[in-house]
Amino acid sequence: MTNSKIMFWIDALPNVATTDFIARRDSIADTMAEVQELEKRAGKLREEAYFASLKLEGDAKGVWSVEVVEQAKYRTDF
């Protein structure tokens, strides 16, 4: 999954092939790609949690009145 688009200047260093700099840069790129995937997944999970919380509140309002639910939210400093 290496993405050499970051720190591309590493390739222009003299005799860089004799160092571990390219591998280290590629490792950083892999880590950044993983971060992007995790952020994408976190966004989806956040969205799912948000809609689940709306459903739960709606279900609560189906059991108790809107006024009772709103009072409970107010009392707990929601």
Residue pairs with C-beta under 8 A, 6 or more apart in sequence:
1 30
1 33
1 34
2 26
2 29
2 30
3 29
3 30
3 32
3 33
4 11
4 25
4 26
4 29
5 29
6 25
6 28
6 29
6 32
7 25
7 28
7 29
10 16
10 21
10 22
10 25
11 22
13 19
13 21
16 22
57 69
60 69
61 69
64 72
